């Protein structure tokens, strides 16, 4: 996969970064921490960098909403009211 990414055009790199690398998060959730640590070390550095950038982007305002939905089991109107009070939607 790394060879294909390095030797492919920008469209191929885009597909790999957005499908293959995005799948790392799902893999991580299904592995034990020790297994993930071992596997992560075997991932090429370029892919790890892309994965890191993706996870950082995912920590934006949307993650606040998702966290509220998962932890508080409340309606979307209540979530919006809480976000407006916290001003964490910006």
N, C-alpha and C positions, 0 to 999 in steps of 0.2 A: 504494500500500500504506500509506503514511504517513497519507493522508487517511482511509482506512478505519479505521486503528488509532485515530486521534484522534477520529473521529466514531462509532465503534462502542461497544457496551456492554462490560462487563468480560469477558464470555466471548470476544468477538471479539479483544480485546487479548491475552487469555491465549493464544488460538490463534496469533496472529501472533508473539507473543514466543517461543512454544515450538516453532513450526515454521519460520516465515520467518527469524527472527533466528538460530535454531540452525543454519540452513543456511549462515550466514556462515563458520562454521569449516571446513566442507567446501569452500566456495568458496576460502577462504584457502589451503588445502592444494593446490588445483589451479591457483593463479595464481603468477606470478613475484612476488617481493617488490615490485617497482616497480608492477606492476599492482594488487596488493592495496592498496598505499599510496594510489594514485589512487582506487580504488573506495571505500576506507574513508572518504576525505575527502568523498565524495559521499553517504554514508549520513547520514540525519538524526540529529542529536545524541541524541534520545531512544532511537533504535535502537542507537546506539553505546554508550550507557549500559547498556542492557539486555544487549548483547553482552558488555561488560566485566564486568558482574555475573555473568553466566553462566559466563564463563571463570574468574573468581575462585572460584566455587563448585565448578567442576570440578577445582580444584587441591587438593581435600580428600584424605582418607585413601585413597580409591579410586584416585586418580592414582598413589600410591606403588605399589599393587599392579599397575596397568597398566604402569607403567614397568619393574618387575621382569620381568613377563611378556615385554615387548617386547625388553628388552636382554639377558636372561639365559637365556631358553628353558629354564626349569626347571619342575618339577612344582608344583602348588598347595600341597602339604605343605611343600616346601622354602621356598616364598614365605612361608607363614604362620610358619615357624620364623624366617626372617630378619626379618620384621616384628616378631615378639615380642621378638627380641634387640634390635632398634633401638628398640622401643617407639614406633614411628611409626604404629601403628594407631589411636592415640587422637587 
